[in-house]
Amino acid sequence: MMTGLIFILYGIIILIYVVTYFFIVYHLVRYSLKPSLNTIILPIFIVGSALLLISNVMLFFAIDWRIFFANFPVNLR
């Protein structure tokens, strides 16, 4: 039961991350002071953000949540 709640909360966090990501990309493109720098800044931001998201998801799914909560000091079941 607790693992389902963890996955739902993590999904919400990922959704917020993706919405924020598109918000930042939109503003980098739309309101850039030097549009010529977009050819450098955007790929760095896009690749960096994608790598951070992928590594975060991989680390999240590498955790065995049942063992984590079994060893938790407070019984949350």
Secondary structure, 3 states (H helix, E strand, C coil): CHHHHHHHHHHHHHHHHHHHHHHHHHHHHHCCCCHHHHHHHHHHHHHHHHHHHHHHHHHHHHCCHHHHHHCCCCCCC
